[in-house]
Amino acid sequence: MTQVTRTKTLDQLLPGQSAQVRKVSGDGALRRRLMDMGLTAGTTVTVLKASPLGDPVEYRVRGYLLTLRKSEARLIEVSD
């Protein structure tokens, strides 16, 4: 039996959901900055809350709180 892994981007998760980072896209400097903040393959990310207008969103990554714009979160591919 084959297990199907659903892949989506970080901006598609709802508050309370967690997922593992699979891939970080983007141009050189932005990609490097996201990875320097701890968003590397295999890292678990939990969505905590969104601002009143929905952007930015607060995440828990490696024990600290990280706030990203949805445009940045869209560059991070995750799976359940």
Helices and strands as residue ranges (DSSP letters): E 7-9, G 10-12, E 18-24, H 28-36, E 44-50, E 57-61, E 64-68, H 70-73, E 76-79
